[in-house]
Amino acid sequence: MVGMVGDDGDGHLYLNNLQRSGVNTSYVFAEKNNSTGVALIFVDTKSSQNEIVICPNATLKLTPAFVRQRTDNYNLVFTPSVKVLICQNEVPLDTTLDMLKAASERSIYTVFNAAPAPSSKQIELIKPFLQFVSLFCPNEVEAEGLTGIKVTSTESAIKAAQALQNLGVKSVVITLGSAGFLLAEDGKAPVHVQSERVKAVDTTGAGDCFVGCMAAFLVKGCGLLEACQFANKCAALSVTRKGTQSSYPSSEEVKQFTQTN
């Protein structure tokens, strides 16, 4: 994990939780006299949908210059054992784009999760860097923002995915909430996979669960479609529980769920 927290209670809590989960936090930095980034989550108990208000705080200090200086121009984090890089849109965008390009130049498989939805200004900054993205992972809203195509069906999702590929992305997976996902894999026909049928309690973090699990299955040797299918099941399981990290299934739960569904 590469990131920035504040030197406060939240920061220590997050670091401890990551370390208990076996995550290498050597490059999660703590900014003194600053607060850890906070996401305030509002959940509609009737629909289980959510809205999130983000206050980045210390995260804004994670600039490309800072990360490059602390990681020997990424050489300390892009080690030979690294197979996949996942980036998202909650750290400074310049840092995300710089890391995607650097990883791509090292032949590392790059995944870019567009959440939270980029602004119109950010979209124009992102487009030239899509050539360095192996797999782009937007939801319906984020896909529309980048392509201008409103995603309301399988057909419109296919059009949006192909438009993203025309911008330089190799493969695209658009998460569609309760409708599952649409995968447009490089060189293959698009595939729509329905979501697992579960009773949703809280959809917060389902997209992150999908992307993280998908990458984990890729590293284990699964093909992209199979990895997305397994990740789809994991995300479905996560929405049956409240919370974000606390809702994510353990490896044993994933194993049981993917075998029985």
N, C-alpha and C positions, 0 to 999 in steps of 0.2 A: 504494500500500500504506500502510495506517495500522496502526502497531503499536509495540511496545516491546521492545528487546533490552537486554542488559547491556553495559557498557563492557568487554568481554572478547574473547578470541579468537573464540569462537563468534559473538558479535554482529557483529564485523567481517567474519567469513567469510560470514555470511548476507547482510549488506548488500552486500558485493562481488558475491555470486552474483546477487542481485536486480538490481543495477545492470548487470551483464554481460548480463542477460536483457532489459534495456530497461525495467525497472520504475522508476517515479518513487518514490524513497525519502525525499522531503523530509519526510514525516510518519511516518517510522519513527524513533522517539526512542531514545536510549541512556541508560539509568539508571546513573549513576556509582555505584561501590562496590556493584554488584549483578551477579548472574550472569544470563546469558540463559536463558530457559526451555528445558527439556530434555524430550524424549520418548524413553523407553527402550522399544525395540520388540523383542518376542519373537516369532519366526516358527517355526511348526511345519513342519519341512521335509517331512513326509509329506503334510500337507493343504494347505500353503501359506497357512494362516490365521494371524492374528496377534493378539497382545494388546499394548496400549500402556499404559505407566505414565508419567504426566505430572507434572513438577515445574515449576510456572509461573514461579517466581523473579520476575524484573523485570516480567513480563507483568502481575502483579497491580497494578502502579502505573498501568496504563492505565485510569484512572477516567474517567467522563463529564466531571467538572469539569476534569481535566487536558487531555483532548482538546479540549473546547470552548474552553478558554483558549488553547491553542496553534493552533487552527484558525479563530479568529474565529467561534465557534459554528457550526462546520462549513462556513462559507461558502467557506473556502479549499480545501476538498476536494470539496464538492458544487458544482463549477463547471458551466457550461452544457454542457461536453463529456461530462460523466459521464452514462452511460445506465443502468448497472447497478451496484448495490451488493451485494457478497457478504459475509455475516457468518457466523461459526461460533461454537462454544461453548468456545473455548480462551482467550479474553480474558475479563475480568470481565463477567458477564452483564448488569449494569446498563448497561455501555457498549454492548454489542451491541444491547440493546433500545432504548436512547436513539437510537442511530444509525439503526436501522430506522425508527423513528417519524419522525425528522427527514427522512430521505430520502423516505419515503412522502409526507410533507407537501409535498415539493418535486417530486412526480410522478416520482421516480426509481424504476425497476423494482428491487424488493428481493428478494434471494435469501437464505434462511436455511438453512444446512446445520447440522443439529442435533448433529453430532459434536463432541466425544465425548458419549455419551448423557447427557442432563441428569438430575440427581437428582430425587426426588419434590418437594423444595422448589423447585427451579428450574422444574419443569414448571408449578407453580401461578403462578410469576412470569411465565412465557412466555405462557400462554394469553391474557391480556388484550391482548397485543401482536400476536397472530397476524393481527389485522385490518390490520396495516401490512405484512404479508408478501405479496408478489406470487407468489412460488414457494417452497414449503417442501420441503426435500430431506432427509428422514430415511432411514435404512436400516430393516430389519425390526425390530430391537431398539428403535430410537428411536421408530418409529411405534407400537409396542406400548406403550411407556412413556407416551406422550401420550394414547393412545386406550383402552388396556386391551384392545385386540384383538390377539391373537397372529397374526402374519403368517406363514403356512405355505403359502399357495397364492395363485393369481391372485384367487380370490373373496375371501379374507380381506384381501388387499392392497387390493382395491377398497373393501371396507367401511371399512378403516382410513383410506384416502385421503378418502372421503366424510365420515367422522367429523371429520377435520381441517378439511375445507371448512366443515362445520357450525360449527366453532369460529371461523371468520372468514377462513381462508386462501383466497386466490383459486384458486391451482393447486397441485397436489401431485405430486411425483415421488418414488416410493419405490424406492430402489435395492435390488436383490434378489440381489446377488452373482452367482454363475454363472447365475442364472435371469433376468438382465437387469434390466429396470425396469418399473414400472407408472406411467403418467402419467394423472392426472385433471386435465385442463385446464379452466379456467373456461368453463362453458357447453357442454362437449363430453363425449361418452361416454368412459369410461376406456379406455386402450389398454395392453396388455401387449406389450412387445418383448423377445424373447429375447436373451441375450448372444451375442457372437461365440464360436465354439469355438476355444480356444487352450490351450496347455499352460502352466498357471499355475506360476510359480516363487515369487512373493511378492505377496500381495494388499495389502500395506501401501500406503496412499495412493491406492488405486483410487477411493475415493469422492471425494476431493479432486480427482483428475484429472477425473472425470466432471463435477463441478460447475464447475470452472474452464473446461474446454473447452466445456461447454454454454453458459456465459455468453459466451465468446468468439464462438461461432457465432451467438448471439442478436444480439450487437453487429454482426456482419457482415451481418445482415438475414435470417437463417433464422427460420422459424416455430419455436415451442417444441418440437413433436414432432420436426421435422427436426434441431434443435439437439441434442436428447436422443439421437437415433439416432446422430449423428456422435460425440457424447461417449461413447456406449456403446462404440463402436469404439476410441476413444482409451484408455478405461479398460482394455479387453481387451488392448490392446497393452502397457499399462504393467505388467500383472501377469505378463508374460513375462520381466520383468527384476527384479533385486533392487533394493531401496531405494525411496525415496519420490521426491523431486525428480529424482534421477538416473535414475529409471525412466520419467519422462514423455517422450513423443515430441516431437521438434522439429516446427516448422510444416511442414517439407518431408516428414517421415515421416507426419504426419497427412494431408497432401494425398495421398500415395501410397497409404496404407492405406485411406482413405475412398473412393478411386477404384477400388480393386481388390477390395474386400470388400462 
